[in-house]
Amino acid sequence: MEGSQMGKPLIVVLGAGLGGTIASYEIKAAVKDRADVMTVSDSDTYNFIPSNPWVAVRWREPEAIQVHLPPVFAKKKIGFTSVGAKRLHAGEKRLELNDGSSINYDYLVIATGPELAFDEIEGLGPHGGHTLSICQTPHASAAADAFDAFAQNPGPIVVGAVQGASCYGPAYEFAMILDTELRKRKIRDKVPMIYVTPEPYIGHLGLDGVGDTKSLLESELRDRHIKWITNARVTKVEPGVMHVEEVGEDGAVKKTHDLPFGFSMMLPAFRGVPAVSNIEGLANPRGFIIVDKHQRNPAFPEIFALGVCVAIPPTGPTPVPVGVPKTGFMIESMVTAIAANLSLVLDGQEPTAEATWNAVCLADFGDGGVAFVAQPQIPPRNVNWSSSGKWVHLAKVGFEKYFLRKVRKGESEPFYEKLAMHAMGIRKLRF
């Protein structure tokens, strides 16, 4: 498969998840007829990942949060294949696909998301391990089956994230959603729950806290009778028991825990996907893509990257490794910057757009929730705000419906979204 037709430059977007799908729409809108846009995915289906915790307790069926992509891309005149990428040959500007064919690109936007590193801890994960996952919609669907079986014979629950994880909001969400669902089923009294996390304190979130997330989340866990272990390192998971080391500020093990469970969901650490890992100058040792302030790779200036696959250093040293999350709005700000910069590059100019990397998060607890805004995501910040209440649950439901409509219609940012965000002082680009 050769590059673009008619001599136009070809922009390839690798990945069609939260960031890649919106990036394809926004880049096409920005470059118009000056370049062709093609998206390479390993699936025809878009999954709205933020709703996975709901799928895992059957508050949503998988089909309700999925979009069949090929017709939308065809309508937008964006090329699309779901064959998937086998290997990037960055020096040749060539993307090798899983079927043996190749695409020669002029510009590449990497939006692959992460590979889930379950294998780094013995017994972790849904594939041959003993814990469940909500990282992918099929994982969440399998977790729903496991939860139904668990409800017939309730016991202890262990939920949280392992060392090196970088996405803590969904772990807190799922702990609270489980509590809400157990109360609905009138079996909460039979289920001791414990939250296990590498964070140095509850509400750290990989961001050294946002506003009063420490007090809000500690209070929420206490109210729901969920105990917790922070600075936790999971050493091994066996059937029905998790082995955890609790680490002191000096990095030494101060206590070990053998935690029994009848149901467990632990978020894994992330790493870069194999197709783009181990490329000198492109990726760091974990396989995350190195970018400058314009989302551009310094070694391969025709390559841009966005989302969870981007390398971001931790906010500071912690006794147990804690990664930095890449939240949805932060990812969308990277998308907007890349679309603007590609438009400039096609006109022979240098990139100038910088993503704000603001974090806007709605963590739903089923009957309430916590929201926070961090501007920018990494401290020190201009805005550092958090709040809680029933309104967060309603806002999350509304956001799900709105975002899925956006994906189905092929829109990146309707004018009313921009108006609403600007009214709150939340912008995607630095000025």
N, C-alpha and C positions, 0 to 999 in steps of 0.2 A: 504494500500500500504506500503510494508516494505521498508527498506533501500536498499543499493546496492546489486547486485547479486555477486556471486563468492567470497564473503568475502572482496571485495575491499572497501575502504572508499568511502562514497558518499558525494560529494560536491553539495549542492543545491544553485542555484542562484535565488533569489526571485525578479522578475521584468524583463521585456524584453523591456525596453525603451532605451534611448540613452546610458546609462551606462550598464544596465543589459545584453543587447544583445552582446555588444563588450566584456564585462566581461566573458560571457559564452565562446566565441570563444578563448579569450586569456588564460583563465584558462585551458581550454581543451588542448590547445597547450603547456602550461607550464607543466602540470602534466602528459600528455601523458597517458600511460596505468597504472599508479600507483593509479589512482582513477577514479571513474565514476562521470560524471557531469550531472546534471539535472536542467532544468530551469522551474520555475513556473511563469506563467503570467496570466493575466485576459483577454488576447486577443491573437488571432492568428496573429494579424497585427502589424507590426512595423510602426510607423509614425515618419517622420523626422520633429520634432517639430520646428527647426529653420526656416522652410519654411512656418509655419502657417500664418505669416503676409501676405504672397503672396496669400495664399488660400483665405483669407478674402476679397481680392479685385479681385479675379478671375484671378490672374496672374499664378496660378497653380490650377489644379484640384486635389482633394484629392488623387486620384489613382496614380498620378504621384510621390507622395512622400511617398508611402506605399510599404511595402514588406511583402509578405505572408511567415511567419517564419517556419512552420512545415517542409517543404521540405529541407530548409537550415540546420536546426538542425539535421534532419535525416542523411543528407549527411556527417555532421561533427561528427556523432555518439554521439550526445548530447541529452539526454532525454528531452522531452518537454510536458507540459500540459498547456492548457489555461483555466482550471477550476477556477483558482484564489485561493488565500489564505484567509481563514477566520480568523485564529488566530495562532500566534506563541506561543508555550509552550516551552520557552527557557530552563527551568529547566529540561525538559524531552528530549531535543534535538528533538522536534517533531513539524512539521508544519501541522496544520489542514487545509484542503482544503474546498472550498465552497460546495462540493458534499458530505461532511461528512467523506471522507477518510482522511488518514494521511500519511505523509512521515517522516520516521525517518532518520535524517541526521547525518553525522559526522562533517561536516563543513557547515556553512550557510553564504552566501554573500547577504546582504540586499541591493537591488538596486531598491526600489519601486518607487522612485520619491516622490512627495508630495501629500497630499490631499489639494484641493483648498478651502480656508476658506471663501467662499462667505457669509456664514450665519452670519459672525461676524459683518456685517454692513447691516442694514435693507434696503432692496430694491436693493442690489448689486447682479450682476451675471445673467447668462442666464436662470437659472432654477427658474422661478417665480419672478425674479428681473427685473430691467429695464436697465441694462447695458450688453454689449456683452463681449465675451472673445476670446482670441487667444491661450489660454493655451493648449487646446487639438484640434486635427484636426477637429472633428465634431463641436466643438464650432466655429472654424474659418469658416467652411462651412456655418453654420447658420448665422454668421456675414456677409458673402458675400450676402446672400439673403436679410438681413436687409439693407445692404449698397445699393443694387440695388433699393430697395423701397425708401430709403432716397434720392437717386439721382433724383427720380421723383418729390420730394417735398423737396428741400434742405433747411437746416436751420443750427443752430449752432452745432458744434462738441465739445465734451469734451472727452479728451483722457489722459491716464496716469496710475498711480498706487496709491493704497491706503496705509494707514499707516501699517507698518509691512511687506510690500512687500519686496522681496529680489532679484527681477529680473527686472532690469530697461531697459536694452538694447532693448528688444522687444517693450517696450512702446514707446521709442524714435523712433525706426524703424517704428512702425505702424503710428505714427503721421506724419512722413515725407512721408511714402508711401501713406497715405490718401491724403496728399497735392499734391503729384505727380499725383495720379489717378484723383483727382478733377480737376486739370489743364488739364489733357488729355480729360476729359469729358466737359471741358469748363464751369464748374459751380463753380470754386474756388471763384469767386467774390461774390457768394451768401452764402458763408459758413464761418462765423467767427469761429476761432478755438482757444481753450485754452488747455494748457497742465498742468495737476494737479499732483503734486508729493509730497510725504513726505520728499524727499531729502532736506537737508539744502541749497543746491544750485544746479543749473542746471549742469549736468555732474558729480555729486558726485558718482552716480552709485552703491551706497552701498560700495564703495571702497575708499572713500575720494578722488575721482578723480584719473585719470590715465593720466600722462603727462599733456597735455593742454585740456583735455576733457571739462572743464568749458567753455573756450573761444570758442572752436570748436562748441559745441552744442548750446551755447547761440547765436552765430553768425548764425548758421543754422536755429534756430527757428525765429530769427529776419528777416532773408532773406525771409523766407516763411510766414511771417505775422502771426506767432503763438504766442499768449501771453502765459504767464505762472504764476502759483502760486506755490511757494516752501513752505516748512514747513507746508504742507496742511494735514488736517485731515478730511476725509469724514465722516460726522455724519449720513447721511441718503440719500437715493436716492428715489425720487418719479417719477411717469411717467413724463418725459420731464424736470425734474429739479433735480440738484444735490446740496445738502447742504454741504458746506465746511467751516471749521474753519481754518484760517491762524494763526499760532502760532508764538509768538515771541521767542527770544533767551532764555528768562526766563521761557518758558513753558506756559505762559499765552496767552489766545486768544486775538489777537490784531485786528482781523477783521473777519467778517463772510461774506460768499458769497453764493448767491442763483444763480446757474449757469443753465440757460436754455439749453436744447440740443434736437436735432432731432436724433442724433446718438452718442453713447458713448461706448468706450471700456476702462475698467479699470482693470488692473492686480490686483488680490487679494493677501492677505497674504497667506503664506503656513503653513501647519502643517504636522506632521507625519500621515501616514495612520493608520486606526484603528487596522489593524492586528498586528502591532508591537508597538502600543502606550501603555502607562500605564503599562510598565513592569519595575519593580524596578531594577535599575542598568544598564538597556539597553538604555532607552530613557529618554530625558529631559522632563520638563513639557509640551513643545509644541509637543512632540512625535518624535523629531529628535533623531537619534541614536548617542550615545556617542562613540567616537573612540579615540585611542591613535595615536602616530605618524606613526604607522604601519597599520593604518586603522582597528585596532582590538578593540573589545569592552573589557574593563578591567574586567567587571563582568563575562562575558561569552567569554573566550578566543577563543572558536571555532567559534565565530561569527565575521564576518568582515562586513564593510558597505562602500558604495561609493555613490557619487552623491548628489542630492538635499536633500535626506533624512538624510544626516549627519549634526550633530550639529556643527555650527561654530559661535563663539561670534561676535557681531558687531565690526567694526573697532574703534569705540569710541562713546561717548554719543552724541545724537542729540536731538533737541527739540521734534521731532516726531519720533517714532520708525522706523528705517530703517534697513532692513536685509542685509546680505552679499550674493551676488550671487555665485552660483557654475557653472562656465562656462564649455563649452564642453571640452576644452583641459584640464582644471583642473580635470574634471571627468575622462578623459582618463588616466591622470597621476595616479589617485587613482586606476584605473583598473590594470594598469601595476604593481603597488606596491603590490596589493593583489595577483595577479597571481604569482609574484616572492616569496611572503611570504608563500603562500600555498604550493608551491614547496619545500621550505625549511622545513616547518612544516612536510610535508609527509616524509622527509628524517630524521626526528627526531631532527631538528635544530630549533633555535629560529628565529623569523622574524627579518630581518635587513633592508629591503627595505622601503624607505620613499618617498612618492609622493612629487613632487616639488610644487604642487598647483600653478603653473604658470597660468595666465589668458591670453588667446589669443582670441580676439573677433573681428568679422567682423559685423558691424551694417550697414545693407543696407537701403538706403533711396529711392530706385527706380531709381534714376538718379545720384547717387553718394553714399557716405557713410562715416563712420568713423571707423577706425581700431585702436585697441590698444593692447599693450603687457605689462603686469605687472608681473615682476618676483621678488619676489613671489607676489601672489595676495594681501596679507595683507601688508601695509607699516610697516617699511621702506623697500625700494626695491633696488635691484641691477639694474634692468631695469625698466624704467618708461617712456613709449613711446606711442604717439598717432599721427595719421595722417588722412587726409581726401582726398577724390577725387573720380573720376569716377571709378578708378581701384578697389575700394572696392566692388562696385556692381558686377563687372565682377568676382572678386575673390569669392564672396559669391555664385554666380551661379555655378562656377567651383567646389567649396567645396561641394555644395549640390549633384552634380552629382557624385563626387568622393566618398563621404561618403555613399551614397545609394548603389553604386557599392560594396563598402566594406562590407556592411550589406548583400547584395544579394549573395556575394561570400563566406561569412563566414570568412572573414579576419579581424584580429584586427588591425595590423599595417604592411602594406607592406614595404619592405626595402626602397623603394624610398621616402616614407613619413618620415621614420626615418632619412634618409640622408638629406632631405630638412630641417627638424626641427633642426638637429644637426648643419647644415651649418649656421643656424641663431642663434645658441647658445641656442636653446630651448630644454630642456630635460625633460623627465617625472619623472626620479628618482634623488634623491640627492646622491652625491658620496662623 
